[in-house]
């Protein structure tokens, strides 16, 4: 991929999208930690200083991708909940259905969960106040959207829907690290299967955690 000098706002936006799309492709091939600005620049066909004209750091690129992926997921989640949760079900059954849909939906989005897990320790570092504040504003809007979706099917949650939504993404990020062991650990599991007695897929780990959290904050009858 090669670019001529961007002279218009439309051309600059095309270049920004190309950088984001290439970073997204790289995340499908490698973990977050392996995505470097040098490799991104090489793949997108721009010198590193030119990439830095559009994004101030690698972390700024990944934060914007996290925002994009989260927005896309919430759009799809609305349909998944509509299809999978019956409004006439008892509260505990609706809670189980919501937990199951969330865990299944998130487990199918490994990159999003890995970005969740990297957010506080990696992505929010090496970025300016302006960039991180812009991301946080968007993140709070997404959290409100998710809470409203959950509350639609579990109105009994009330204000607890927001905290449950936050805990969901935090748990998805934390558990994704354990559900996708590195090659060395996979080899150890293969050599000694007993070492993997507590290893589970993200969905299998997340579903009971979300179910327990929901049942813990729902009002007692």
Secondary structure, DSSP 8 states (H G I E B T S, - for coil): -------SHHHHHHHHHHHHHHHHHHHTTS-GGG--HHHHHHHHT--HHHHTTT-SSHHHHHHHHHHHHHHHHHHHHHHHHHHH--TTS-HHHHHHHHHHHHHHHHHT-HHHHHHHHHIIIIITSSS-HHHHHHHHHHHHHHHHHHHHHHHHH-GGGTTHHHHHHHHHHHHHHHHHHHHS--HHHHHHHHH-GGGGTT---HHHHHHHHHHHHHHHHS---
